[in-house]
């Protein structure tokens, strides 16, 4: 059997798993922030005099977050780098005067994880099996470009074989290990940036699990978009969205593209070094409500993107079990404290919910599969806890068919199990 690594390189979290027969385990990482079997997909870069004038102290995951919080002014922080994978517009970012491509960032991140894993990282890896969404996030995603960038980054580690498996297929394979009879399984994998569906028929013959893919679909909408809706409705109006500036004898609205950058908080570190940010600073002089734009600039200058993400995530999580929750984000002053109702939140994300449900319709219609023909529905990923998302499935499928579990682990563990199989080509994306 091959010694394989299953790499779930996620928008929000990354997990690496290994398999031993039908048993799997997550690689554990020991960093300055402690020990964990999953890592935030985050990087931080900071100059360190002890390493030399041109050297940087680089951390990943939870250690990157800690380094950023402890050194906000001196530390460059990047998170959710996967969102740039399929974007032709992203050609790199400057980090302490050195340009880093997506491939560089992915390599640096995985190299840090390898360092944190220490002796757990096997010396005889024969293949790495990497998850990929059915549809990448972004306005005009290019999956071929994303694969090319993944290949370049992973090739730098010298893996003899590199394979790609749709993330919901990996989650389905993990789930199928616990099936007691043949079944047609629908897997809905809710990541940070994408929602992906796979419909697969699992059968056991002679004690060996086989699968027949029936269909796939996906959409570049998931948990990060829900965060954006909350920011767009609560935060953006307070920092100038919808306000105006004077241009000669005309009164014009502040360009909304500034707020799309702010709303996707993980892109703030990119925005901070952009020409757009310099243009925004100049706009203050002619703004009719300059105090709002000054607050916007302060939030970017002081690297408040991650604290904002924490505040939004806490509110979103609380709304999964309560009809209302508090939103608390001190840097906005009095405007940073308010009550958010679940009904308001569901109104804000209505268009996103429609796209998620539309992708479900797509896979069922393309495969001509009625809901009654599906034996099990497996929901995985943190966004599956949002009540409005879960209702998409409870409206269509019997409650006893719906299962959840392994929200952070199912994809990586499924990838590792697939990596051990002789018929791996049956499962991979060609």
Secondary structure, 3 states (H helix, E strand, C coil): CCCEEEEEECCCEEEEEEEECCEEEECCEEECCEEECCEECEEEEEECHHHCCCCEEEEEHHHHHHHHHHCCCCEEEEECHHHHCCCCCCCCEEECCEEECHHHHHHHHHHHHHHHHHHHCCCCCCEEEEEECCCCCCCCCCHHHHHHHHHHHHHCCCCCEEEEEEHHHHHHHHHHCCCCCCEEEEEEEECCCCEEEEEEEEEEECCEEEEEEEEEEEECCCHHHHHHHHHHHHCHHHHCCCCEEEECCEEEECCCHHHHHHHCHHHHHHHCCCHHHHHHHHHHHHECCHHHHHHHHHHHHCCCHHHHHHHHHHHHHHHCCCCEEEEECHHHHHHHEEEEEHHHHHHHCHHHHHHHHHHHHHHHHHCCCCHHHCCEEEEECHHHHCHHHHHHHHCCCCHHHEEECCCCCHHHHHHHHHHCCCCHHHCCCC
